Amino acid sequence: MHMTRLLDNAAIRADFPVASKMLYLDSAHQTPLGVTAKLAIEDFLAESFEMAGPKPKWLARVEHVRGGLASFIGASPDEIAYTKNTSEGLNIAANAIDFNAGDNVLLIEGDHPNNAYTWLNLRRKGVEVRFVKLSGEVANAQTFAPYVDCKTRAISLSHVTFHAGQRHDIRSIGQLCKKKALYLVVDAMQSVGVLPLDVKDLGISILAAGCHKGLLVPQGLGFLYVNSSLESLEPVYLATAGLANPPADFIARPDDVTLRAGAGRFELGNFNLPGIHALGATLGLLENIGVDNIEAHVLRLGDRLIEHLDDLRIRLVGPRDATERAHIYTMALSPDWLAYFSENNVRVSPERDGIRISFGIFNNETDVDAVADLIRKRL
Ligand SMILES: Cc1ncc(COP(=O)(O)O)c(C=O)c1O
């Protein structure tokens, strides 16, 4: 089914009741909870309430959703670990890499601070963190190549940036990393569920994301992809969940701490079950719509917004080229606009260079025209 039809369909918009209560243009901050996620969580609550938890059934669902998540990003289930958010995934990855003092890692200047602090913390081990300046609108292999030397071990960056919506050229960076035997670590918080994402095709070694934006579930659930060729990476933390042979009698065996195969070795303790239940349902919704259709939809909304901004003579902070952007558009407006939007029941976010609009699957052309009309009124 084509996205335009689906999105014009009242049913999809009705899945997000907030869309009828306010002009919600802030999915890069948090996607509002939809009926699909809410019903899945309610099912989970009913199960807890009525039978104090069918745990084997829940754990089977955890594995089922792991499989769904894996196929959603072109991975295999044993390459996926559940986490609580992007930062946790990035930290697990950064601390698993066997850095030596004097090694370096390359980041983009101004990228999300959670990605930067993950690596800055490794300075304790003598790792050098090099911040690379963007020369064009987006980063590609040429952006990093001049900074790579024999001590470079990893490149880490966001797929789509939260502040100006740049969509970095991960594929070309993946090719550079393959050639130079570097780890490519990607923060996909903004892109997963919005852009098609195939970790193998893009050459990603490790990917971390949270699930509360494009994946449409409440905060507190994330995931980590670790390529199966990286089995030698060892977790810094260890719990029973990460063991190959967890003791059935719950008495630790000091002589057997063999790690579980696959990314599950990075998992710790019990799972965020309500979040995972919701994710099972929202992955179904996203697959039904098609992520390539979601990409096309948010780009179309972006085209329309850019037309309005040109007409209003407001500068777009990020890229204009459709291949370099996704669902995030920052308008060069001063911070005082925020109160105006708020008074008019419009949810947007302040950003470092202006006011950010970000689209979700429930937004439509009418939303774009409405925000443009509002801006025109004040101008
Ligand atoms: C690119 C990016 N990375 C990370 C985060 C958040 O990190 P975490 O999931 O650890 O809260 C955000 C925003 O919430 C983001 O936009």
The ligand as an SDF file (V2000), in Angstrom:
LIG
                    3D

 16 16  0  0  0  0  0  0  0  0999 V2000
   21.3840   11.5930   17.7820 C   0  0  0  0  0  0  0  0  0  0  0  0
   20.9230   11.3340   19.1870 C   0  0  0  0  0  0  0  0  0  0  0  0
   21.6070   10.4960   19.9680 N   0  0  0  0  0  0  0  0  0  0  0  0
   21.2210   10.2290   21.2310 C   0  0  0  0  0  0  0  0  0  0  0  0
   20.1010   10.8260   21.7610 C   0  0  0  0  0  0  0  0  0  0  0  0
   19.6580   10.5290   23.1480 C   0  0  0  0  0  0  0  0  0  0  0  0
   20.4530    9.6040   23.8080 O   0  0  0  0  0  0  0  0  0  0  0  0
   19.7860    8.5450   24.7830 P   0  0  0  0  0  0  0  0  0  0  0  0
   18.9820    7.6050   23.9280 O   0  0  0  0  0  0  0  0  0  0  0  0
   20.9280    7.8770   25.4220 O   0  0  0  0  0  0  0  0  0  0  0  0
   18.9450    9.2820   25.7500 O   0  0  0  0  0  0  0  0  0  0  0  0
   19.3610   11.7210   20.9800 C   0  0  0  0  0  0  0  0  0  0  0  0
   18.1680   12.4320   21.4620 C   0  0  0  0  0  0  0  0  0  0  0  0
   17.4290   12.1230   22.3010 O   0  0  0  0  0  0  0  0  0  0  0  0
   19.7830   11.9670   19.6690 C   0  0  0  0  0  0  0  0  0  0  0  0
   19.0990   12.8060   18.8960 O   0  0  0  0  0  0  0  0  0  0  0  0
  1  2  1  0
  2  3  1  0
  2 15  2  0
  3  4  2  0
  4  5  1  0
  5  6  1  0
  5 12  2  0
  6  7  1  0
  7  8  1  0
  8  9  2  0
  8 10  1  0
  8 11  1  0
 12 13  1  0
 12 15  1  0
 13 14  2  0
 15 16  1  0
M  END
$$$$
